[in-house]
Amino acid sequence: MNCNAITVAIANTYHLDLRAMYVCLCKAITDSEIREAAETGVADVEHLTEKLGVGGGCGTCLEMAEAIIDACRANRLSYAA
């Protein structure tokens, strides 16, 4: 399962629309940008904040951003096993 499929599962859990979704409204960062960052080595929200600025404003996006990163990391680990 790739990160896009994982995003679908997350979207279904939260009953979200599958179009590009803004996760961080303060910095206008979408879920696809977070997945891209996760696929290129961002491993946690602290690193994501450094790279994209996610969570650098109000911080309400951090839970969703972390869920996306964790899902992508789990996906990479399942393929490595």
CNS distance restraints for C-alpha pairs under 8 A (distance, minus, plus):
assign (resid   1 and name CA) (resid   5 and name CA) 5.97 0.50 0.50
assign (resid   1 and name CA) (resid   6 and name CA) 6.92 0.50 0.50
assign (resid   1 and name CA) (resid  75 and name CA) 6.44 0.50 0.50
assign (resid   2 and name CA) (resid   6 and name CA) 6.42 0.50 0.50
assign (resid   2 and name CA) (resid  72 and name CA) 7.45 0.50 0.50
assign (resid   2 and name CA) (resid  75 and name CA) 6.45 0.50 0.50
assign (resid   3 and name CA) (resid   7 and name CA) 6.10 0.50 0.50
assign (resid   3 and name CA) (resid  35 and name CA) 6.59 0.50 0.50
assign (resid   3 and name CA) (resid  71 and name CA) 7.14 0.50 0.50
assign (resid   3 and name CA) (resid  72 and name CA) 5.23 0.50 0.50
assign (resid   3 and name CA) (resid  75 and name CA) 6.97 0.50 0.50
assign (resid   4 and name CA) (resid   8 and name CA) 6.39 0.50 0.50
assign (resid   4 and name CA) (resid  35 and name CA) 7.97 0.50 0.50
assign (resid   5 and name CA) (resid   9 and name CA) 6.45 0.50 0.50
assign (resid   6 and name CA) (resid  10 and name CA) 6.25 0.50 0.50
assign (resid   6 and name CA) (resid  68 and name CA) 7.91 0.50 0.50
assign (resid   6 and name CA) (resid  71 and name CA) 6.34 0.50 0.50
assign (resid   6 and name CA) (resid  72 and name CA) 7.24 0.50 0.50
assign (resid   7 and name CA) (resid  11 and name CA) 5.94 0.50 0.50
assign (resid   7 and name CA) (resid  68 and name CA) 6.93 0.50 0.50
assign (resid   8 and name CA) (resid  12 and name CA) 6.07 0.50 0.50
assign (resid   8 and name CA) (resid  18 and name CA) 6.81 0.50 0.50
assign (resid   9 and name CA) (resid  13 and name CA) 6.20 0.50 0.50
assign (resid  10 and name CA) (resid  14 and name CA) 6.26 0.50 0.50
assign (resid  10 and name CA) (resid  68 and name CA) 7.82 0.50 0.50
assign (resid  11 and name CA) (resid  15 and name CA) 5.57 0.50 0.50
assign (resid  11 and name CA) (resid  16 and name CA) 4.63 0.50 0.50
assign (resid  11 and name CA) (resid  17 and name CA) 6.73 0.50 0.50
assign (resid  11 and name CA) (resid  18 and name CA) 6.59 0.50 0.50
assign (resid  12 and name CA) (resid  16 and name CA) 6.18 0.50 0.50
assign (resid  17 and name CA) (resid  21 and name CA) 7.43 0.50 0.50
assign (resid  20 and name CA) (resid  30 and name CA) 6.33 0.50 0.50
assign (resid  20 and name CA) (resid  31 and name CA) 6.65 0.50 0.50
assign (resid  20 and name CA) (resid  32 and name CA) 6.81 0.50 0.50
assign (resid  21 and name CA) (resid  30 and name CA) 5.31 0.50 0.50
assign (resid  21 and name CA) (resid  31 and name CA) 5.63 0.50 0.50
assign (resid  21 and name CA) (resid  32 and name CA) 7.79 0.50 0.50
assign (resid  22 and name CA) (resid  28 and name CA) 6.29 0.50 0.50
assign (resid  22 and name CA) (resid  29 and name CA) 5.66 0.50 0.50
assign (resid  22 and name CA) (resid  30 and name CA) 4.15 0.50 0.50
assign (resid  22 and name CA) (resid  31 and name CA) 6.23 0.50 0.50
assign (resid  23 and name CA) (resid  28 and name CA) 7.60 0.50 0.50
assign (resid  23 and name CA) (resid  29 and name CA) 5.97 0.50 0.50
assign (resid  23 and name CA) (resid  30 and name CA) 5.30 0.50 0.50
assign (resid  23 and name CA) (resid  31 and name CA) 5.83 0.50 0.50
assign (resid  23 and name CA) (resid  61 and name CA) 5.72 0.50 0.50
assign (resid  23 and name CA) (resid  64 and name CA) 6.87 0.50 0.50
assign (resid  23 and name CA) (resid  65 and name CA) 6.80 0.50 0.50
assign (resid  24 and name CA) (resid  28 and name CA) 5.54 0.50 0.50
assign (resid  24 and name CA) (resid  29 and name CA) 5.04 0.50 0.50
assign (resid  24 and name CA) (resid  30 and name CA) 6.81 0.50 0.50
assign (resid  24 and name CA) (resid  54 and name CA) 5.90 0.50 0.50
assign (resid  24 and name CA) (resid  55 and name CA) 6.82 0.50 0.50
assign (resid  24 and name CA) (resid  60 and name CA) 7.82 0.50 0.50
assign (resid  24 and name CA) (resid  61 and name CA) 5.27 0.50 0.50
assign (resid  25 and name CA) (resid  29 and name CA) 6.74 0.50 0.50
assign (resid  25 and name CA) (resid  61 and name CA) 7.88 0.50 0.50
assign (resid  26 and name CA) (resid  56 and name CA) 7.86 0.50 0.50
assign (resid  26 and name CA) (resid  57 and name CA) 5.69 0.50 0.50
assign (resid  26 and name CA) (resid  58 and name CA) 7.12 0.50 0.50
assign (resid  27 and name CA) (resid  53 and name CA) 6.58 0.50 0.50
assign (resid  27 and name CA) (resid  54 and name CA) 6.53 0.50 0.50
assign (resid  27 and name CA) (resid  56 and name CA) 7.76 0.50 0.50
assign (resid  27 and name CA) (resid  57 and name CA) 7.38 0.50 0.50
assign (resid  29 and name CA) (resid  33 and name CA) 6.45 0.50 0.50
assign (resid  29 and name CA) (resid  34 and name CA) 7.44 0.50 0.50
assign (resid  29 and name CA) (resid  52 and name CA) 7.61 0.50 0.50
assign (resid  29 and name CA) (resid  54 and name CA) 6.85 0.50 0.50
assign (resid  30 and name CA) (resid  34 and name CA) 6.56 0.50 0.50
assign (resid  31 and name CA) (resid  35 and name CA) 6.19 0.50 0.50
assign (resid  31 and name CA) (resid  65 and name CA) 7.63 0.50 0.50
assign (resid  31 and name CA) (resid  68 and name CA) 7.56 0.50 0.50
assign (resid  32 and name CA) (resid  36 and name CA) 6.08 0.50 0.50
assign (resid  33 and name CA) (resid  37 and name CA) 6.21 0.50 0.50
assign (resid  34 and name CA) (resid  38 and name CA) 6.14 0.50 0.50
assign (resid  34 and name CA) (resid  48 and name CA) 7.65 0.50 0.50
assign (resid  34 and name CA) (resid  65 and name CA) 6.96 0.50 0.50
assign (resid  34 and name CA) (resid  68 and name CA) 7.20 0.50 0.50
assign (resid  34 and name CA) (resid  69 and name CA) 7.22 0.50 0.50
assign (resid  35 and name CA) (resid  39 and name CA) 6.08 0.50 0.50
assign (resid  35 and name CA) (resid  68 and name CA) 6.70 0.50 0.50
assign (resid  35 and name CA) (resid  69 and name CA) 6.77 0.50 0.50
assign (resid  35 and name CA) (resid  72 and name CA) 6.99 0.50 0.50
assign (resid  36 and name CA) (resid  40 and name CA) 6.31 0.50 0.50
assign (resid  37 and name CA) (resid  41 and name CA) 6.50 0.50 0.50
assign (resid  37 and name CA) (resid  42 and name CA) 5.52 0.50 0.50
assign (resid  37 and name CA) (resid  48 and name CA) 7.33 0.50 0.50
assign (resid  38 and name CA) (resid  42 and name CA) 4.56 0.50 0.50
assign (resid  38 and name CA) (resid  43 and name CA) 6.28 0.50 0.50
assign (resid  38 and name CA) (resid  69 and name CA) 5.65 0.50 0.50
assign (resid  38 and name CA) (resid  72 and name CA) 6.47 0.50 0.50
assign (resid  38 and name CA) (resid  73 and name CA) 7.33 0.50 0.50
assign (resid  39 and name CA) (resid  72 and name CA) 7.07 0.50 0.50
assign (resid  42 and name CA) (resid  47 and name CA) 5.93 0.50 0.50
assign (resid  42 and name CA) (resid  48 and name CA) 6.07 0.50 0.50
assign (resid  42 and name CA) (resid  69 and name CA) 7.72 0.50 0.50
assign (resid  43 and name CA) (resid  47 and name CA) 6.78 0.50 0.50
assign (resid  43 and name CA) (resid  48 and name CA) 7.71 0.50 0.50
assign (resid  43 and name CA) (resid  69 and name CA) 6.70 0.50 0.50
assign (resid  43 and name CA) (resid  70 and name CA) 7.90 0.50 0.50
assign (resid  43 and name CA) (resid  73 and name CA) 7.25 0.50 0.50
assign (resid  44 and name CA) (resid  48 and name CA) 6.27 0.50 0.50
assign (resid  44 and name CA) (resid  66 and name CA) 6.81 0.50 0.50
assign (resid  44 and name CA) (resid  69 and name CA) 6.66 0.50 0.50
assign (resid  44 and name CA) (resid  70 and name CA) 7.85 0.50 0.50
assign (resid  45 and name CA) (resid  49 and name CA) 5.97 0.50 0.50
assign (resid  45 and name CA) (resid  54 and name CA) 7.81 0.50 0.50
assign (resid  45 and name CA) (resid  62 and name CA) 6.95 0.50 0.50
assign (resid  45 and name CA) (resid  65 and name CA) 6.91 0.50 0.50
assign (resid  45 and name CA) (resid  66 and name CA) 5.83 0.50 0.50
assign (resid  45 and name CA) (resid  69 and name CA) 7.69 0.50 0.50
assign (resid  46 and name CA) (resid  50 and name CA) 6.40 0.50 0.50
assign (resid  47 and name CA) (resid  51 and name CA) 6.14 0.50 0.50
assign (resid  48 and name CA) (resid  52 and name CA) 5.75 0.50 0.50
assign (resid  48 and name CA) (resid  53 and name CA) 6.85 0.50 0.50
assign (resid  48 and name CA) (resid  54 and name CA) 6.27 0.50 0.50
assign (resid  49 and name CA) (resid  53 and name CA) 4.27 0.50 0.50
assign (resid  49 and name CA) (resid  54 and name CA) 4.61 0.50 0.50
assign (resid  49 and name CA) (resid  55 and name CA) 5.99 0.50 0.50
assign (resid  49 and name CA) (resid  56 and name CA) 6.37 0.50 0.50
assign (resid  50 and name CA) (resid  54 and name CA) 7.91 0.50 0.50
assign (resid  54 and name CA) (resid  59 and name CA) 7.84 0.50 0.50
assign (resid  54 and name CA) (resid  61 and name CA) 7.33 0.50 0.50
assign (resid  54 and name CA) (resid  62 and name CA) 7.32 0.50 0.50
assign (resid  54 and name CA) (resid  65 and name CA) 7.82 0.50 0.50
assign (resid  55 and name CA) (resid  59 and name CA) 4.30 0.50 0.50
assign (resid  55 and name CA) (resid  60 and name CA) 7.04 0.50 0.50
assign (resid  55 and name CA) (resid  61 and name CA) 6.02 0.50 0.50
assign (resid  55 and name CA) (resid  62 and name CA) 5.64 0.50 0.50
assign (resid  61 and name CA) (resid  65 and name CA) 6.08 0.50 0.50
assign (resid  62 and name CA) (resid  66 and name CA) 5.91 0.50 0.50
assign (resid  63 and name CA) (resid  67 and name CA) 6.24 0.50 0.50
assign (resid  64 and name CA) (resid  68 and name CA) 6.33 0.50 0.50
assign (resid  65 and name CA) (resid  69 and name CA) 6.30 0.50 0.50
assign (resid  66 and name CA) (resid  70 and name CA) 5.96 0.50 0.50
assign (resid  67 and name CA) (resid  71 and name CA) 6.03 0.50 0.50
assign (resid  68 and name CA) (resid  72 and name CA) 6.24 0.50 0.50
assign (resid  69 and name CA) (resid  73 and name CA) 6.11 0.50 0.50
assign (resid  70 and name CA) (resid  74 and name CA) 6.03 0.50 0.50
assign (resid  71 and name CA) (resid  75 and name CA) 6.11 0.50 0.50
assign (resid  72 and name CA) (resid  76 and name CA) 6.29 0.50 0.50
assign (resid  73 and name CA) (resid  77 and name CA) 6.23 0.50 0.50
assign (resid  74 and name CA) (resid  78 and name CA) 6.11 0.50 0.50
assign (resid  75 and name CA) (resid  79 and name CA) 6.46 0.50 0.50
assign (resid  76 and name CA) (resid  80 and name CA) 6.29 0.50 0.50
assign (resid  77 and name CA) (resid  81 and name CA) 6.32 0.50 0.50
